Amino acid sequence: MAVAVWGSTWSPVTALFRQFEADLDGRPAARRRFVPAADVTKDGNDLVVTLALPGVDVDKDVDVTVTEGRLTITGRHTDTRESHDRGVLSREIHTGEFRRQFAIPRDVTADRVEADYDKGLLKVRVREVVRAALEPTKVQIRNAAPALEGGTETR
């Protein structure tokens, strides 16, 4: 048997609305935030960060900054949806801010960073950031004790 609690803070109607506004992962609409998908790749000696920002006005709403070993991309996203159903106009406007940060070498300055936007993709290229010194290099291990012959220890 279901028990219904009636009061000023909860009702079956309120619970129904909360269920409808919940996102697929269970977060209420008030806690949703837009986090653009990002790909980080290497192109020669360049680092390329690509963010999916469809419908974002990058001239007005997106900033790319470089500060002490961090590439930061911030912006504002607005999504407007309209529907006409049985003579009723419904319009929802969702807005939010986003921020993505990526670690880069501390000596990188803004003059080595380029950003281009095309067909919903923001590509930020950090030139000459991947150096040979950053590639994996095997380090020889020095062993102070001489190798034992035959694999047995003698005392």
Legacy VTK file of the C-alpha trace (Angstrom):
# vtk DataFile Version 3.0
C-alpha trace
ASCII
DATASET POLYDATA
POINTS 155 float
0.000 0.000 0.000
1.366 3.425 -0.949
1.439 6.136 1.672
0.926 9.699 0.481
2.217 12.536 2.625
0.446 15.850 2.092
2.023 19.086 3.099
3.388 22.369 1.903
6.730 20.930 0.689
5.620 17.732 -1.041
2.682 16.538 -3.057
2.161 13.889 -5.705
1.956 16.655 -8.320
5.283 18.138 -7.169
6.867 14.684 -7.260
5.532 14.154 -10.769
7.019 17.461 -11.968
10.373 16.627 -10.359
10.378 13.289 -12.110
9.726 14.940 -15.485
12.455 17.538 -15.013
15.076 14.991 -13.925
17.836 14.379 -16.426
18.774 10.897 -17.621
21.375 10.604 -14.880
18.852 11.630 -12.223
20.010 15.208 -11.706
17.246 17.793 -11.441
17.104 20.434 -14.167
18.360 23.111 -11.757
21.649 21.199 -11.353
22.267 20.435 -15.016
25.149 22.191 -16.656
26.547 22.291 -20.126
29.981 20.702 -20.444
31.211 20.692 -24.038
32.796 17.493 -25.280
36.544 17.850 -25.864
39.200 15.956 -27.810
42.903 16.521 -27.138
45.243 15.327 -29.869
48.847 15.747 -31.017
49.526 17.064 -34.522
53.273 17.023 -35.138
54.698 19.187 -32.337
51.361 20.927 -31.751
48.698 20.173 -29.173
45.158 20.514 -30.563
42.100 20.850 -28.307
38.747 20.528 -30.100
35.500 21.446 -28.321
31.990 20.798 -29.637
30.150 24.132 -29.312
27.200 23.961 -31.734
25.033 27.044 -31.714
27.389 29.074 -29.505
28.256 32.622 -30.580
32.024 32.323 -30.132
32.678 36.000 -30.935
30.459 37.125 -28.075
30.286 34.219 -25.620
33.635 32.326 -25.624
37.059 33.253 -24.195
40.340 31.351 -24.581
43.106 32.255 -22.120
46.595 30.996 -21.277
47.913 31.413 -17.730
50.806 29.658 -15.965
50.522 26.217 -17.469
46.756 26.239 -18.075
44.749 26.630 -21.254
41.278 27.749 -20.174
38.195 27.910 -22.374
35.150 29.590 -20.835
31.845 30.604 -22.297
28.112 30.862 -22.170
25.665 28.505 -23.854
22.024 29.304 -24.624
19.593 26.722 -25.950
16.104 27.822 -27.005
13.423 25.311 -27.919
9.951 26.095 -29.196
7.007 23.848 -29.897
3.496 24.490 -31.177
1.001 21.943 -30.005
-2.753 22.356 -30.418
-2.473 26.114 -30.720
-0.237 26.455 -27.641
3.230 27.929 -27.984
5.774 26.492 -25.577
9.236 28.024 -25.333
12.078 26.831 -23.096
15.327 28.732 -22.755
18.241 27.034 -21.019
21.379 29.064 -20.335
24.563 28.230 -18.540
28.248 28.852 -18.352
31.003 26.359 -19.002
34.702 26.153 -18.232
37.251 23.627 -19.496
40.923 23.664 -18.439
43.862 21.786 -19.908
47.427 21.488 -18.591
50.145 22.842 -20.886
53.827 23.645 -20.260
54.306 26.723 -18.059
56.428 28.540 -20.658
53.615 28.666 -23.256
52.346 32.196 -23.933
49.277 33.386 -25.860
51.332 34.140 -28.995
51.731 30.366 -29.520
47.965 29.713 -29.325
45.506 29.932 -32.237
41.737 29.348 -32.138
39.382 28.702 -35.061
35.642 28.020 -35.100
33.932 26.185 -37.951
30.679 24.201 -38.145
30.189 23.994 -34.393
33.763 22.974 -33.547
36.243 25.208 -31.732
39.830 24.126 -32.472
42.552 25.559 -30.265
46.099 24.846 -31.449
49.056 25.285 -29.097
52.119 25.458 -31.371
55.429 23.744 -30.632
54.358 22.363 -27.270
55.336 18.726 -27.798
59.112 18.464 -27.665
61.378 15.456 -27.884
62.071 15.821 -24.163
58.396 15.163 -23.473
58.435 11.868 -25.359
58.961 8.743 -23.226
62.626 7.871 -22.821
63.910 4.711 -21.151
66.163 5.394 -18.166
68.998 2.967 -17.424
68.931 1.589 -13.871
72.315 1.353 -12.158
72.676 -1.562 -9.805
75.289 -1.171 -7.041
75.270 -4.885 -6.171
76.962 -7.227 -8.656
74.675 -9.691 -10.420
74.587 -13.122 -8.821
75.565 -16.041 -11.005
73.145 -18.922 -11.277
70.377 -16.942 -9.577
71.225 -18.184 -6.046
72.357 -16.175 -3.131
75.550 -17.155 -1.262
76.360 -16.247 2.309
LINES 1 156
155 0 1 2 3 4 5 6 7 8 9 10 11 12 13 14 15 16 17 18 19 20 21 22 23 24 25 26 27 28 29 30 31 32 33 34 35 36 37 38 39 40 41 42 43 44 45 46 47 48 49 50 51 52 53 54 55 56 57 58 59 60 61 62 63 64 65 66 67 68 69 70 71 72 73 74 75 76 77 78 79 80 81 82 83 84 85 86 87 88 89 90 91 92 93 94 95 96 97 98 99 100 101 102 103 104 105 106 107 108 109 110 111 112 113 114 115 116 117 118 119 120 121 122 123 124 125 126 127 128 129 130 131 132 133 134 135 136 137 138 139 140 141 142 143 144 145 146 147 148 149 150 151 152 153 154
